[in-house]
Amino acid sequence: MSIAESLWQANQDLAIACLENPFVQGLATGSLPQYKFAYYVGQDAFFLEAFARAYSIAAAKAPDWQGFGTFHALASGVLQELQLHQSYASNWAVDWQSVEPGTATRRYTDFLLATAWSQDVGTTTAAMLPCMKLYAFLGQRLAQNGIPEHCYADWIRTYSSDEFAPLTVQLAELADRYATLTDLVRSTYRYAMRCELDFFQAAWQKEPSD
């Protein structure tokens, strides 16, 4: 079993908790209040900017040219994902260029960037794997009976698509190349998974007056 798959299997409890979170279930059914999704879009755009920076830091630290190139390619994928958020922003009246990060968002981005700056490339991949794998998992599970026709269909379509899955595979291959299953790698991965769950929960708890 690969390192990425071993980490994923060890954290299935958190993956299922994310799937069953009312925010994600609201995306599945189309019943999620729109103001909660609008908040999520802005927070996710802020997070993705940090995610792209973490890829760039990892690229600079990569010990070989192949890893350097793959990390940069993955950063480009995040920039493409941000273009999707630009379309969301126009549709949902979100000024994502001036988003103030919430507590859960800041906790996640601070952890991600601190890991990228202070740890080796293998540990950084462990911090980044949960986001990629989890979103592919959620997209595929929400689309397994066909993509519904409601206002969140594009979100499901994006993360269940054949274009998104290979990015997850590329990052998993980097983990196999650079990471080892140390206690630090395991705890880093699990903390990132907890951050994912907290991120969805914060969006779910958002109130219109906040």
C-alpha positions as CSV (number, residue, x, y, z in Angstrom):
1,M,0.0,0.0,0.0
2,S,1.3,3.5,-0.9
3,I,2.0,6.0,1.8
4,A,-0.8,8.2,0.6
5,E,-3.3,5.4,0.7
6,S,-2.1,4.2,4.1
7,L,-2.6,7.7,5.5
8,W,-6.0,7.9,3.9
9,Q,-7.2,4.6,5.2
10,A,-6.0,5.5,8.7
11,N,-8.2,8.6,8.7
12,Q,-11.4,7.3,7.3
13,D,-13.3,8.4,10.3
14,L,-12.5,12.1,9.5
15,A,-13.3,11.5,5.8
16,I,-16.7,10.1,6.6
17,A,-17.3,12.9,9.1
18,C,-16.6,15.4,6.3
19,L,-19.0,13.6,4.0
20,E,-21.7,13.6,6.6
21,N,-21.2,17.2,7.6
22,P,-24.4,19.2,7.0
23,F,-22.6,21.6,4.8
24,V,-21.4,18.9,2.4
25,Q,-24.8,17.2,2.6
26,G,-26.4,20.5,1.7
27,L,-24.2,20.7,-1.4
28,A,-25.4,17.2,-2.3
29,T,-29.1,18.0,-2.1
30,G,-28.9,21.6,-3.1
31,S,-30.5,22.7,0.2
32,L,-27.5,24.5,1.5
33,P,-28.4,28.2,2.3
34,Q,-26.8,30.3,-0.3
35,Y,-25.2,32.7,2.2
36,K,-23.3,29.8,3.7
37,F,-21.9,28.8,0.3
38,A,-21.0,32.4,-0.4
39,Y,-19.0,32.5,2.8
40,Y,-17.3,29.2,1.9
41,V,-16.3,30.5,-1.5
42,G,-14.5,33.5,-0.1
43,Q,-12.8,31.4,2.6
44,D,-11.8,28.7,0.1
45,A,-10.3,31.3,-2.2
46,F,-8.2,32.6,0.7
47,F,-7.1,29.0,1.5
48,L,-6.3,28.1,-2.1
49,E,-3.9,31.1,-2.3
50,A,-2.0,29.7,0.7
51,F,-2.2,26.2,-0.9
52,A,-0.5,27.5,-4.1
53,R,2.2,29.2,-2.0
54,A,2.9,26.0,-0.1
55,Y,3.3,24.1,-3.4
56,S,5.8,26.8,-4.5
57,I,7.8,26.5,-1.3
58,A,7.8,22.7,-1.7
59,A,9.0,23.1,-5.3
60,A,11.9,25.2,-4.1
61,K,12.9,22.6,-1.5
62,A,12.4,19.6,-3.8
63,P,15.7,17.6,-4.0
64,D,15.3,16.8,-7.7
65,W,14.2,18.4,-10.9
66,Q,11.3,16.1,-11.4
67,G,9.8,17.0,-8.1
68,F,10.4,20.7,-8.7
69,G,8.4,20.4,-12.0
70,T,5.5,18.4,-10.5
71,F,5.1,20.8,-7.6
72,H,4.9,23.7,-9.9
73,A,2.4,21.9,-12.2
74,L,0.3,21.3,-9.1
75,A,0.5,25.0,-8.2
76,S,-0.8,25.8,-11.7
77,G,-3.7,23.5,-11.0
78,V,-4.6,25.5,-7.9
79,L,-4.5,28.7,-10.0
80,Q,-7.0,27.1,-12.4
81,E,-9.2,26.2,-9.4
82,L,-9.1,29.8,-8.3
83,Q,-10.5,30.8,-11.7
84,L,-13.5,28.7,-10.9
85,H,-13.8,30.7,-7.7
86,Q,-13.8,33.9,-9.7
87,S,-16.9,32.7,-11.6
88,Y,-18.5,31.7,-8.3
89,A,-17.6,35.1,-6.9
90,S,-19.5,36.9,-9.7
91,N,-22.5,34.5,-9.4
92,W,-22.7,34.8,-5.6
93,A,-21.7,38.4,-5.1
94,V,-18.5,37.6,-3.2
95,D,-15.6,40.0,-3.2
96,W,-13.0,37.3,-2.6
97,Q,-10.1,39.6,-3.2
98,S,-10.9,41.3,0.2
99,V,-11.9,38.2,2.2
100,E,-11.2,38.3,5.9
101,P,-10.2,34.7,6.9
102,G,-12.3,33.1,9.7
103,T,-10.6,31.3,12.6
104,A,-10.8,27.9,11.0
105,T,-9.4,29.2,7.7
106,R,-6.5,31.0,9.4
107,R,-5.7,28.0,11.5
108,Y,-5.5,25.8,8.4
109,T,-3.5,28.2,6.3
110,D,-1.1,29.1,9.1
111,F,-0.5,25.4,9.7
112,L,0.0,24.7,6.0
113,L,2.5,27.5,5.4
114,A,4.4,26.9,8.7
115,T,4.8,23.2,7.7
116,A,6.0,24.2,4.2
117,W,8.6,26.6,5.5
118,S,9.8,24.6,8.5
119,Q,9.6,20.9,7.5
120,D,11.0,18.7,4.7
121,V,9.2,18.1,1.4
122,G,7.8,14.8,2.5
123,T,6.1,16.3,5.6
124,T,4.7,19.1,3.4
125,T,3.1,16.6,1.1
126,A,1.4,15.0,4.1
127,A,-0.1,18.4,5.0
128,M,-1.4,18.9,1.5
129,L,-2.6,15.4,0.7
130,P,-5.9,15.5,2.7
131,C,-7.3,18.5,0.8
132,M,-6.7,16.9,-2.6
133,K,-7.8,13.4,-1.7
134,L,-10.8,14.5,0.4
135,Y,-12.2,16.7,-2.4
136,A,-11.9,14.0,-5.0
137,F,-13.6,11.6,-2.5
138,L,-16.4,14.0,-1.8
139,G,-17.0,14.9,-5.4
140,Q,-17.1,11.2,-6.5
141,R,-19.4,10.3,-3.6
142,L,-21.8,13.2,-4.3
143,A,-21.8,12.3,-8.0
144,Q,-22.1,8.5,-7.7
145,N,-25.8,8.5,-8.6
146,G,-25.5,11.2,-11.2
147,I,-24.9,14.9,-10.9
148,P,-28.1,16.6,-9.8
149,E,-29.4,19.8,-11.4
150,H,-29.2,22.4,-8.7
151,C,-27.1,25.5,-7.9
152,Y,-24.2,23.5,-6.5
153,A,-23.9,21.1,-9.4
154,D,-20.8,22.8,-10.7
155,W,-19.0,22.2,-7.4
156,I,-19.8,18.5,-7.6
157,R,-18.9,18.4,-11.3
158,T,-15.5,20.0,-10.7
159,Y,-14.4,17.7,-7.9
160,S,-15.7,14.5,-9.4
161,S,-14.2,15.2,-12.8
162,D,-11.5,13.3,-14.7
163,E,-9.4,16.4,-14.7
164,F,-9.2,16.7,-10.9
165,A,-8.4,13.1,-10.0
166,P,-5.0,13.1,-11.7
167,L,-3.8,16.0,-9.5
168,T,-4.5,13.9,-6.5
169,V,-2.5,11.0,-8.0
170,Q,0.4,13.3,-8.7
171,L,0.6,14.5,-5.1
172,A,0.3,11.0,-3.8
173,E,3.2,10.0,-6.0
174,L,5.3,12.8,-4.5
175,A,4.4,11.6,-1.0
176,D,5.6,8.1,-2.0
177,R,8.9,9.6,-3.2
178,Y,9.7,12.0,-0.4
179,A,7.7,10.9,2.7
180,T,8.1,8.1,5.2
181,L,5.5,7.0,7.7
182,T,6.9,8.7,10.8
183,D,4.8,9.9,13.7
184,L,5.3,13.4,12.4
185,V,3.9,12.6,9.0
186,R,1.0,10.7,10.5
187,S,0.1,13.5,12.9
188,T,0.6,16.2,10.2
189,Y,-1.8,14.4,7.9
190,R,-4.4,13.9,10.6
191,Y,-4.2,17.5,11.7
192,A,-4.9,18.6,8.1
193,M,-7.9,16.3,8.0
194,R,-9.2,17.9,11.2
195,C,-8.7,21.3,9.6
196,E,-10.8,20.2,6.6
197,L,-13.7,19.1,8.9
198,D,-13.4,22.4,10.9
199,F,-13.5,24.3,7.6
200,F,-16.8,22.8,6.5
201,Q,-18.2,23.2,10.0
202,A,-17.3,26.9,10.2
203,A,-19.1,27.5,6.9
204,W,-22.1,25.5,8.1
205,Q,-22.3,27.6,11.3
206,K,-22.1,30.9,9.4
207,E,-25.1,33.1,10.1
208,P,-26.5,35.8,7.8
209,S,-25.7,38.5,10.4
210,D,-22.1,37.5,10.9
